[in-house]
Amino acid sequence: MKRVCCALVSGLLLLTALSTAGCNTVRGFGRDVQTGGQAIERMGTD
């Protein structure tokens, strides 16, 4: 469980860093957050 939590936190930090660097607009940031949320949902169903 601890590994899963650590991986999740690491993934969220990476997503935040990439989305901050990769999006130029608020709409782009929203898409990045949505994509991150979908990835988390997929992880939860596996």
Stockholm file with secondary structure:
# STOCKHOLM 1.0

chainA/1-46         MKRVCCALVSGLLLLTALSTAGCNTVRGFGRDVQTGGQAIERMGTD
#=GR chainA/1-46 SS CHHHHHHHHHHHHHHHHHHHHHCSSHHHHHHHHHHHHHHHHHHHHC
#=GC SS_cons        CHHHHHHHHHHHHHHHHHHHHHCSSHHHHHHHHHHHHHHHHHHHHC
//
